């Protein structure tokens, strides 16, 4: 299960298909250096996304 305190890079590495979901909700900078040290919650804040909605999509 993906949680809001997981690092974006960790999610991408351990959950195949997560990249498509993240891009689909509007997170288009998955390859940037910040993704290797930024939590999902922090990335959602930066992109103006609701972390709970994103988690629902990722954990379906």
PQR file with spaces between the fields and no chain letter, atoms N, CA, C, O and H, PARSE charges and radii, in Angstrom:
ATOM       1  N    UNK     1       0.836   -1.180    0.000 -0.4000 1.5000
ATOM       2  CA   UNK     1       0.000    0.000    0.000 -0.0000 2.0000
ATOM       3  C    UNK     1       0.884    1.247    0.000  0.5500 1.7000
ATOM       4  O    UNK     1       1.855    1.342    0.750 -0.5500 1.4000
ATOM       5  N    UNK     2       0.525    2.184   -0.849 -0.4000 1.5000
ATOM       6  CA   UNK     2       1.253    3.446   -0.957 -0.0000 2.0000
ATOM       7  C    UNK     2       0.700    4.412    0.080  0.5500 1.7000
ATOM       8  O    UNK     2      -0.512    4.517    0.268 -0.5500 1.4000
ATOM       9  H    UNK     2      -0.264    2.107   -1.459  0.4000 1.0000
ATOM      10  N    UNK     3       1.617    5.121    0.755 -0.4000 1.5000
ATOM      11  CA   UNK     3       1.218    6.093    1.768 -0.0000 2.0000
ATOM      12  C    UNK     3       1.742    7.477    1.395  0.5500 1.7000
ATOM      13  O    UNK     3       2.623    7.609    0.545 -0.5500 1.4000
ATOM      14  H    UNK     3       2.602    5.036    0.602  0.4000 1.0000
ATOM      15  N    UNK     4       1.192    8.503    2.038 -0.4000 1.5000
ATOM      16  CA   UNK     4       1.558    9.873    1.708 -0.0000 2.0000
ATOM      17  C    UNK     4       2.985   10.239    2.099  0.5500 1.7000
ATOM      18  O    UNK     4       3.529   11.219    1.590 -0.5500 1.4000
ATOM      19  H    UNK     4       0.477    8.396    2.729  0.4000 1.0000
ATOM      20  N    UNK     5       3.597    9.474    2.989 -0.4000 1.5000
ATOM      21  CA   UNK     5       4.962    9.796    3.416 -0.0000 2.0000
ATOM      22  C    UNK     5       6.033    9.051    2.623  0.5500 1.7000
ATOM      23  O    UNK     5       7.219    9.145    2.936 -0.5500 1.4000
ATOM      24  H    UNK     5       3.155    8.678    3.402  0.4000 1.0000
ATOM      25  N    UNK     6       5.615    8.313    1.601 -0.4000 1.5000
ATOM      26  CA   UNK     6       6.586    7.605    0.748 -0.0000 2.0000
ATOM      27  C    UNK     6       7.202    8.583   -0.253  0.5500 1.7000
ATOM      28  O    UNK     6       6.556    9.529   -0.703 -0.5500 1.4000
ATOM      29  H    UNK     6       4.651    8.236    1.347  0.4000 1.0000
ATOM      30  N    UNK     7       8.457    8.332   -0.585 -0.4000 1.5000
ATOM      31  CA   UNK     7       9.184    9.153   -1.554 -0.0000 2.0000
ATOM      32  C    UNK     7       8.702    8.803   -2.969  0.5500 1.7000
ATOM      33  O    UNK     7       8.497    7.633   -3.294 -0.5500 1.4000
ATOM      34  H    UNK     7       8.982    7.563   -0.220  0.4000 1.0000
ATOM      35  N    UNK     8       8.526    9.829   -3.799 -0.4000 1.5000
ATOM      36  CA   UNK     8       8.050    9.611   -5.170 -0.0000 2.0000
ATOM      37  C    UNK     8       8.922    8.598   -5.904  0.5500 1.7000
ATOM      38  O    UNK     8       8.399    7.692   -6.553 -0.5500 1.4000
ATOM      39  H    UNK     8       8.693   10.779   -3.535  0.4000 1.0000
ATOM      40  N    UNK     9      10.237    8.737   -5.812 -0.4000 1.5000
ATOM      41  CA   UNK     9      11.143    7.805   -6.482 -0.0000 2.0000
ATOM      42  C    UNK     9      10.948    6.374   -6.006  0.5500 1.7000
ATOM      43  O    UNK     9      11.045    5.437   -6.799 -0.5500 1.4000
ATOM      44  H    UNK     9      10.662    9.473   -5.285  0.4000 1.0000
ATOM      45  N    UNK    10      10.677    6.199   -4.728 -0.4000 1.5000
ATOM      46  CA   UNK    10      10.432    4.878   -4.145 -0.0000 2.0000
ATOM      47  C    UNK    10       9.128    4.290   -4.701  0.5500 1.7000
ATOM      48  O    UNK    10       9.055    3.101   -5.013 -0.5500 1.4000
ATOM      49  H    UNK    10      10.598    6.959   -4.084  0.4000 1.0000
ATOM      50  N    UNK    11       8.123    5.125   -4.817 -0.4000 1.5000
ATOM      51  CA   UNK    11       6.850    4.672   -5.380 -0.0000 2.0000
ATOM      52  C    UNK    11       7.054    4.220   -6.819  0.5500 1.7000
ATOM      53  O    UNK    11       6.572    3.158   -7.215 -0.5500 1.4000
ATOM      54  H    UNK    11       8.183    6.091   -4.564  0.4000 1.0000
ATOM      55  N    UNK    12       7.763    5.021   -7.597 -0.4000 1.5000
ATOM      56  CA   UNK    12       8.003    4.705   -9.009 -0.0000 2.0000
ATOM      57  C    UNK    12       8.767    3.385   -9.156  0.5500 1.7000
ATOM      58  O    UNK    12       8.490    2.596  -10.059 -0.5500 1.4000
ATOM      59  H    UNK    12       8.154    5.883   -7.275  0.4000 1.0000
ATOM      60  N    UNK    13       9.715    3.159   -8.270 -0.4000 1.5000
ATOM      61  CA   UNK    13      10.552    1.960   -8.339 -0.0000 2.0000
ATOM      62  C    UNK    13       9.788    0.704   -7.927  0.5500 1.7000
ATOM      63  O    UNK    13       9.957   -0.351   -8.537 -0.5500 1.4000
ATOM      64  H    UNK    13       9.939    3.800   -7.536  0.4000 1.0000
ATOM      65  N    UNK    14       8.958    0.810   -6.904 -0.4000 1.5000
ATOM      66  CA   UNK    14       8.333   -0.375   -6.307 -0.0000 2.0000
ATOM      67  C    UNK    14       6.902   -0.668   -6.748  0.5500 1.7000
ATOM      68  O    UNK    14       6.367   -1.734   -6.442 -0.5500 1.4000
ATOM      69  H    UNK    14       8.820    1.667   -6.408  0.4000 1.0000
ATOM      70  N    UNK    15       6.285    0.258   -7.456 -0.4000 1.5000
ATOM      71  CA   UNK    15       4.890    0.077   -7.865 -0.0000 2.0000
ATOM      72  C    UNK    15       4.738    0.337   -9.363  0.5500 1.7000
ATOM      73  O    UNK    15       4.455    1.461   -9.777 -0.5500 1.4000
ATOM      74  H    UNK    15       6.719    1.123   -7.705  0.4000 1.0000
ATOM      75  N    UNK    16       4.927   -0.706  -10.173 -0.4000 1.5000
ATOM      76  CA   UNK    16       4.790   -0.547  -11.624 -0.0000 2.0000
ATOM      77  C    UNK    16       3.407    0.014  -11.970  0.5500 1.7000
ATOM      78  O    UNK    16       2.396   -0.429  -11.425 -0.5500 1.4000
ATOM      79  H    UNK    16       5.157   -1.619   -9.836  0.4000 1.0000
ATOM      80  N    UNK    17       3.375    0.977  -12.866 -0.4000 1.5000
ATOM      81  CA   UNK    17       2.127    1.597  -13.269 -0.0000 2.0000
ATOM      82  C    UNK    17       1.791    2.862  -12.505  0.5500 1.7000
ATOM      83  O    UNK    17       0.906    3.617  -12.906 -0.5500 1.4000
ATOM      84  H    UNK    17       4.196    1.337  -13.308  0.4000 1.0000
ATOM      85  N    UNK    18       2.492    3.098  -11.405 -0.4000 1.5000
ATOM      86  CA   UNK    18       2.226    4.297  -10.606 -0.0000 2.0000
ATOM      87  C    UNK    18       2.524    5.559  -11.411  0.5500 1.7000
ATOM      88  O    UNK    18       1.865    6.584  -11.232 -0.5500 1.4000
ATOM      89  H    UNK    18       3.211    2.485  -11.079  0.4000 1.0000
ATOM      90  N    UNK    19       3.514    5.485  -12.293 -0.4000 1.5000
ATOM      91  CA   UNK    19       3.853    6.658  -13.104 -0.0000 2.0000
ATOM      92  C    UNK    19       2.675    7.112  -13.957  0.5500 1.7000
ATOM      93  O    UNK    19       2.418    8.311  -14.062 -0.5500 1.4000
ATOM      94  H    UNK    19       4.049    4.652  -12.439  0.4000 1.0000
ATOM      95  N    UNK    20       1.975    6.199  -14.553 -0.4000 1.5000
ATOM      96  CA   UNK    20       0.818    6.543  -15.391 -0.0000 2.0000
ATOM      97  C    UNK    20      -0.285    7.187  -14.555  0.5500 1.7000
ATOM      98  O    UNK    20      -0.929    8.138  -14.998 -0.5500 1.4000
ATOM      99  H    UNK    20       2.184    5.224  -14.469  0.4000 1.0000
ATOM     100  N    UNK    21      -0.499    6.676  -13.364 -0.4000 1.5000
ATOM     101  CA   UNK    21      -1.526    7.227  -12.478 -0.0000 2.0000
ATOM     102  C    UNK    21      -1.130    8.637  -12.031  0.5500 1.7000
ATOM     103  O    UNK    21      -1.948    9.556  -12.061 -0.5500 1.4000
ATOM     104  H    UNK    21       0.024    5.903  -13.004  0.4000 1.0000
ATOM     105  N    UNK    22       0.119    8.801  -11.621 -0.4000 1.5000
ATOM     106  CA   UNK    22       0.577   10.111  -11.170 -0.0000 2.0000
ATOM     107  C    UNK    22       0.504   11.136  -12.296  0.5500 1.7000
ATOM     108  O    UNK    22       0.083   12.271  -12.074 -0.5500 1.4000
ATOM     109  H    UNK    22       0.784    8.054  -11.597  0.4000 1.0000
ATOM     110  N    UNK    23       0.902   10.752  -13.476 -0.4000 1.5000
ATOM     111  CA   UNK    23       0.814   11.672  -14.614 -0.0000 2.0000
ATOM     112  C    UNK    23      -0.645   11.982  -14.933  0.5500 1.7000
ATOM     113  O    UNK    23      -0.979   13.105  -15.312 -0.5500 1.4000
ATOM     114  H    UNK    23       1.244    9.830  -13.657  0.4000 1.0000
ATOM     115  N    UNK    24      -1.504   10.991  -14.779 -0.4000 1.5000
ATOM     116  CA   UNK    24      -2.919   11.173  -15.054 -0.0000 2.0000
ATOM     117  C    UNK    24      -3.611   12.155  -14.120  0.5500 1.7000
ATOM     118  O    UNK    24      -4.599   12.784  -14.499 -0.5500 1.4000
ATOM     119  H    UNK    24      -1.233   10.079  -14.471  0.4000 1.0000
ATOM     120  N    UNK    25      -3.102   12.286  -12.912 -0.4000 1.5000
ATOM     121  CA   UNK    25      -3.701   13.231  -11.959 -0.0000 2.0000
ATOM     122  C    UNK    25      -3.027   14.600  -12.013  0.5500 1.7000
ATOM     123  O    UNK    25      -3.421   15.517  -11.292 -0.5500 1.4000
ATOM     124  H    UNK    25      -2.300   11.775  -12.604  0.4000 1.0000
ATOM     125  N    UNK    26      -2.009   14.740  -12.869 -0.4000 1.5000
ATOM     126  CA   UNK    26      -1.394   16.051  -13.056 -0.0000 2.0000
ATOM     127  C    UNK    26       0.006   16.221  -12.525  0.5500 1.7000
ATOM     128  O    UNK    26       0.505   17.345  -12.464 -0.5500 1.4000
ATOM     129  H    UNK    26      -1.688   13.995  -13.455  0.4000 1.0000
ATOM     130  N    UNK    27       0.655   15.147  -12.140 -0.4000 1.5000
ATOM     131  CA   UNK    27       2.026   15.225  -11.644 -0.0000 2.0000
ATOM     132  C    UNK    27       2.955   14.810  -12.788  0.5500 1.7000
ATOM     133  O    UNK    27       3.206   13.624  -13.001 -0.5500 1.4000
ATOM     134  H    UNK    27       0.251   14.234  -12.190  0.4000 1.0000
ATOM     135  N    UNK    28       3.458   15.808  -13.517 -0.4000 1.5000
ATOM     136  CA   UNK    28       4.209   15.538  -14.742 -0.0000 2.0000
ATOM     137  C    UNK    28       5.723   15.637  -14.591  0.5500 1.7000
ATOM     138  O    UNK    28       6.442   15.553  -15.586 -0.5500 1.4000
ATOM     139  H    UNK    28       3.254   16.771  -13.344  0.4000 1.0000
ATOM     140  N    UNK    29       6.209   15.809  -13.402 -0.4000 1.5000
ATOM     141  CA   UNK    29       7.660   15.996  -13.223 -0.0000 2.0000
ATOM     142  C    UNK    29       8.297   14.794  -12.526  0.5500 1.7000
ATOM     143  O    UNK    29       9.160   14.954  -11.663 -0.5500 1.4000
ATOM     144  H    UNK    29       5.625   15.877  -12.593  0.4000 1.0000
ATOM     145  N    UNK    30       7.876   13.621  -12.897 -0.4000 1.5000
ATOM     146  CA   UNK    30       8.332   12.415  -12.198 -0.0000 2.0000
ATOM     147  C    UNK    30       9.819   12.138  -12.360  0.5500 1.7000
ATOM     148  O    UNK    30      10.408   11.441  -11.535 -0.5500 1.4000
ATOM     149  H    UNK    30       7.175   13.491  -13.598  0.4000 1.0000
ATOM     150  N    UNK    31      10.429   12.665  -13.397 -0.4000 1.5000
ATOM     151  CA   UNK    31      11.849   12.424  -13.624 -0.0000 2.0000
ATOM     152  C    UNK    31      12.749   13.491  -13.041  0.5500 1.7000
ATOM     153  O    UNK    31      13.970   13.392  -13.157 -0.5500 1.4000
ATOM     154  H    UNK    31       9.950   13.232  -14.068  0.4000 1.0000
ATOM     155  N    UNK    32      12.183   14.508  -12.418 -0.4000 1.5000
ATOM     156  CA   UNK    32      13.019   15.590  -11.892 -0.0000 2.0000
ATOM     157  C    UNK    32      13.771   15.120  -10.645  0.5500 1.7000
ATOM     158  O    UNK    32      13.323   14.199   -9.962 -0.5500 1.4000
ATOM     159  H    UNK    32      11.190   14.589  -12.324  0.4000 1.0000
ATOM     160  N    UNK    33      14.895   15.738  -10.350 -0.4000 1.5000
ATOM     161  CA   UNK    33      15.689   15.332   -9.186 -0.0000 2.0000
ATOM     162  C    UNK    33      14.918   15.359   -7.862  0.5500 1.7000
ATOM     163  O    UNK    33      15.202   14.565   -6.965 -0.5500 1.4000
ATOM     164  H    UNK    33      15.260   16.486  -10.905  0.4000 1.0000
ATOM     165  N    UNK    34      13.957   16.255   -7.738 -0.4000 1.5000
ATOM     166  CA   UNK    34      13.186   16.338   -6.489 -0.0000 2.0000
ATOM     167  C    UNK    34      12.426   15.060   -6.194  0.5500 1.7000
ATOM     168  O    UNK    34      12.173   14.744   -5.031 -0.5500 1.4000
ATOM     169  H    UNK    34      13.726   16.900   -8.467  0.4000 1.0000
ATOM     170  N    UNK    35      12.057   14.322   -7.230 -0.4000 1.5000
ATOM     171  CA   UNK    35      11.262   13.109   -7.023 -0.0000 2.0000
ATOM     172  C    UNK    35      12.030   12.052   -6.230  0.5500 1.7000
ATOM     173  O    UNK    35      11.426   11.124   -5.694 -0.5500 1.4000
ATOM     174  H    UNK    35      12.263   14.579   -8.174  0.4000 1.0000
ATOM     175  N    UNK    36      13.339   12.184   -6.153 -0.4000 1.5000
ATOM     176  CA   UNK    36      14.148   11.215   -5.424 -0.0000 2.0000
ATOM     177  C    UNK    36      14.210   11.495   -3.926  0.5500 1.7000
ATOM     178  O    UNK    36      14.722   10.682   -3.156 -0.5500 1.4000
ATOM     179  H    UNK    36      13.829   12.939   -6.589  0.4000 1.0000
ATOM     180  N    UNK    37      13.677   12.670   -3.514 -0.4000 1.5000
ATOM     181  CA   UNK    37      13.715   12.988   -2.085 -0.0000 2.0000
ATOM     182  C    UNK    37      12.434   13.645   -1.584  0.5500 1.7000
ATOM     183  O    UNK    37      12.362   14.056   -0.426 -0.5500 1.4000
ATOM     184  H    UNK    37      13.261   13.329   -4.140  0.4000 1.0000
ATOM     185  N    UNK    38      11.433   13.745   -2.438 -0.4000 1.5000
ATOM     186  CA   UNK    38      10.185   14.410   -2.079 -0.0000 2.0000
ATOM     187  C    UNK    38       9.101   13.376   -1.779  0.5500 1.7000
ATOM     188  O    UNK    38       8.940   12.410   -2.525 -0.5500 1.4000
ATOM     189  H    UNK    38      11.492   13.411   -3.379  0.4000 1.0000
ATOM     190  N    UNK    39       8.367   13.573   -0.704 -0.4000 1.5000
ATOM     191  CA   UNK    39       7.288   12.647   -0.377 -0.0000 2.0000
ATOM     192  C    UNK    39       6.093   12.910   -1.292  0.5500 1.7000
ATOM     193  O    UNK    39       5.985   13.965   -1.917 -0.5500 1.4000
ATOM     194  H    UNK    39       8.498   14.357   -0.098  0.4000 1.0000
ATOM     195  N    UNK    40       5.214   11.935   -1.351 -0.4000 1.5000
ATOM     196  CA   UNK    40       4.000   12.102   -2.146 -0.0000 2.0000
ATOM     197  C    UNK    40       3.200   13.297   -1.631  0.5500 1.7000
ATOM     198  O    UNK    40       2.676   14.081   -2.422 -0.5500 1.4000
ATOM     199  H    UNK    40       5.302   11.078   -0.844  0.4000 1.0000
ATOM     200  N    UNK    41       3.105   13.435   -0.325 -0.4000 1.5000
ATOM     201  CA   UNK    41       2.356   14.553    0.240 -0.0000 2.0000
ATOM     202  C    UNK    41       2.974   15.889   -0.169  0.5500 1.7000
ATOM     203  O    UNK    41       2.252   16.808   -0.555 -0.5500 1.4000
ATOM     204  H    UNK    41       3.531   12.798    0.317  0.4000 1.0000
ATOM     205  N    UNK    42       4.290   16.007   -0.092 -0.4000 1.5000
ATOM     206  CA   UNK    42       4.956   17.252   -0.478 -0.0000 2.0000
ATOM     207  C    UNK    42       4.740   17.553   -1.960  0.5500 1.7000
ATOM     208  O    UNK    42       4.492   18.698   -2.335 -0.5500 1.4000
ATOM     209  H    UNK    42       4.877   15.261    0.221  0.4000 1.0000
ATOM     210  N    UNK    43       4.835   16.528   -2.795 -0.4000 1.5000
ATOM     211  CA   UNK    43       4.638   16.713   -4.232 -0.0000 2.0000
ATOM     212  C    UNK    43       3.206   17.151   -4.529  0.5500 1.7000
ATOM     213  O    UNK    43       2.980   17.988   -5.403 -0.5500 1.4000
ATOM     214  H    UNK    43       5.037   15.597   -2.490  0.4000 1.0000
ATOM     215  N    UNK    44       2.249   16.595   -3.811 -0.4000 1.5000
ATOM     216  CA   UNK    44       0.852   16.984   -4.003 -0.0000 2.0000
ATOM     217  C    UNK    44       0.645   18.446   -3.622  0.5500 1.7000
ATOM     218  O    UNK    44      -0.076   19.171   -4.307 -0.5500 1.4000
ATOM     219  H    UNK    44       2.432   15.916   -3.101  0.4000 1.0000
ATOM     220  N    UNK    45       1.264   18.872   -2.547 -0.4000 1.5000
ATOM     221  CA   UNK    45       1.155   20.270   -2.120 -0.0000 2.0000
ATOM     222  C    UNK    45       1.717   21.186   -3.206  0.5500 1.7000
ATOM     223  O    UNK    45       1.084   22.172   -3.581 -0.5500 1.4000
ATOM     224  H    UNK    45       1.850   18.282   -1.991  0.4000 1.0000
ATOM     225  N    UNK    46       2.900   20.859   -3.705 -0.4000 1.5000
ATOM     226  CA   UNK    46       3.548   21.672   -4.737 -0.0000 2.0000
ATOM     227  C    UNK    46       2.684   21.762   -5.996  0.5500 1.7000
ATOM     228  O    UNK    46       2.629   22.808   -6.643 -0.5500 1.4000
ATOM     229  H    UNK    46       3.415   20.058   -3.401  0.4000 1.0000
ATOM     230  N    UNK    47       2.012   20.663   -6.339 -0.4000 1.5000
ATOM     231  CA   UNK    47       1.219   20.621   -7.567 -0.0000 2.0000
ATOM     232  C    UNK    47      -0.254   20.978   -7.354  0.5500 1.7000
ATOM     233  O    UNK    47      -1.041   20.943   -8.300 -0.5500 1.4000
ATOM     234  H    UNK    47       2.057   19.814   -5.814  0.4000 1.0000
ATOM     235  N    UNK    48      -0.628   21.318   -6.127 -0.4000 1.5000
ATOM     236  CA   UNK    48      -2.006   21.696   -5.845 -0.0000 2.0000
ATOM     237  C    UNK    48      -2.983   20.540   -5.952  0.5500 1.7000
ATOM     238  O    UNK    48      -4.137   20.723   -6.340 -0.5500 1.4000
ATOM     239  H    UNK    48       0.012   21.347   -5.359  0.4000 1.0000
ATOM     240  N    UNK    49      -2.510   19.336   -5.602 -0.4000 1.5000
ATOM     241  CA   UNK    49      -3.344   18.138   -5.681 -0.0000 2.0000
ATOM     242  C    UNK    49      -3.764   17.681   -4.291  0.5500 1.7000
ATOM     243  O    UNK    49      -3.050   17.896   -3.312 -0.5500 1.4000
ATOM     244  H    UNK    49      -1.572   19.188   -5.286  0.4000 1.0000
ATOM     245  N    UNK    50      -4.917   17.055   -4.220 -0.4000 1.5000
ATOM     246  CA   UNK    50      -5.416   16.486   -2.969 -0.0000 2.0000
ATOM     247  C    UNK    50      -4.739   15.128   -2.752  0.5500 1.7000
ATOM     248  O    UNK    50      -4.980   14.189   -3.510 -0.5500 1.4000
ATOM     249  H    UNK    50      -5.497   16.881   -5.015  0.4000 1.0000
ATOM     250  N    UNK    51      -3.909   15.024   -1.741 -0.4000 1.5000
ATOM     251  CA   UNK    51      -3.143   13.801   -1.497 -0.0000 2.0000
ATOM     252  C    UNK    51      -4.054   12.598   -1.281  0.5500 1.7000
ATOM     253  O    UNK    51      -3.713   11.486   -1.681 -0.5500 1.4000
ATOM     254  H    UNK    51      -3.713   15.787   -1.125  0.4000 1.0000
ATOM     255  N    UNK    52      -5.204   12.806   -0.655 -0.4000 1.5000
ATOM     256  CA   UNK    52      -6.114   11.686   -0.419 -0.0000 2.0000
ATOM     257  C    UNK    52      -6.695   11.154   -1.728  0.5500 1.7000
ATOM     258  O    UNK    52      -6.851    9.944   -1.889 -0.5500 1.4000
ATOM     259  H    UNK    52      -5.481   13.710   -0.330  0.4000 1.0000
ATOM     260  N    UNK    53      -7.016   12.049   -2.664 -0.4000 1.5000
ATOM     261  CA   UNK    53      -7.501   11.631   -3.982 -0.0000 2.0000
ATOM     262  C    UNK    53      -6.410   10.847   -4.711  0.5500 1.7000
ATOM     263  O    UNK    53      -6.678    9.795   -5.291 -0.5500 1.4000
ATOM     264  H    UNK    53      -6.889   13.032   -2.534  0.4000 1.0000
ATOM     265  N    UNK    54      -5.197   11.357   -4.679 -0.4000 1.5000
ATOM     266  CA   UNK    54      -4.080   10.690   -5.357 -0.0000 2.0000
ATOM     267  C    UNK    54      -3.847    9.308   -4.754  0.5500 1.7000
ATOM     268  O    UNK    54      -3.626    8.341   -5.483 -0.5500 1.4000
ATOM     269  H    UNK    54      -4.979   12.212   -4.207  0.4000 1.0000
ATOM     270  N    UNK    55      -3.894    9.212   -3.439 -0.4000 1.5000
ATOM     271  CA   UNK    55      -3.738    7.904   -2.781 -0.0000 2.0000
ATOM     272  C    UNK    55      -4.841    6.925   -3.192  0.5500 1.7000
ATOM     273  O    UNK    55      -4.578    5.744   -3.418 -0.5500 1.4000
ATOM     274  H    UNK    55      -4.074    9.998   -2.846  0.4000 1.0000
ATOM     275  N    UNK    56      -6.068    7.420   -3.287 -0.4000 1.5000
ATOM     276  CA   UNK    56      -7.166    6.549   -3.740 -0.0000 2.0000
ATOM     277  C    UNK    56      -6.871    5.982   -5.117  0.5500 1.7000
ATOM     278  O    UNK    56      -7.096    4.800   -5.374 -0.5500 1.4000
ATOM     279  H    UNK    56      -6.282    8.380   -3.104  0.4000 1.0000
ATOM     280  N    UNK    57      -6.364    6.837   -6.005 -0.4000 1.5000
ATOM     281  CA   UNK    57      -6.074    6.390   -7.368 -0.0000 2.0000
ATOM     282  C    UNK    57      -4.928    5.372   -7.380  0.5500 1.7000
ATOM     283  O    UNK    57      -4.985    4.372   -8.095 -0.5500 1.4000
ATOM     284  H    UNK    57      -6.182    7.798   -5.796  0.4000 1.0000
ATOM     285  N    UNK    58      -3.903    5.635   -6.592 -0.4000 1.5000
ATOM     286  CA   UNK    58      -2.733    4.750   -6.565 -0.0000 2.0000
ATOM     287  C    UNK    58      -3.025    3.401   -5.920  0.5500 1.7000
ATOM     288  O    UNK    58      -2.450    2.388   -6.317 -0.5500 1.4000
ATOM     289  H    UNK    58      -3.857    6.448   -6.011  0.4000 1.0000
ATOM     290  N    UNK    59      -3.899    3.378   -4.944 -0.4000 1.5000
ATOM     291  CA   UNK    59      -4.147    2.154   -4.178 -0.0000 2.0000
ATOM     292  C    UNK    59      -5.389    1.384   -4.605  0.5500 1.7000
ATOM     293  O    UNK    59      -5.883    0.538   -3.860 -0.5500 1.4000
ATOM     294  H    UNK    59      -4.366    4.202   -4.621  0.4000 1.0000
ATOM     295  N    UNK    60      -5.893    1.670   -5.793 -0.4000 1.5000
ATOM     296  CA   UNK    60      -7.065    0.944   -6.305 -0.0000 2.0000
ATOM     297  C    UNK    60      -6.718   -0.494   -6.575  0.5500 1.7000
ATOM     298  O    UNK    60      -7.574   -1.264   -7.010 -0.5500 1.4000
ATOM     299  H    UNK    60      -5.492    2.358   -6.398  0.4000 1.0000
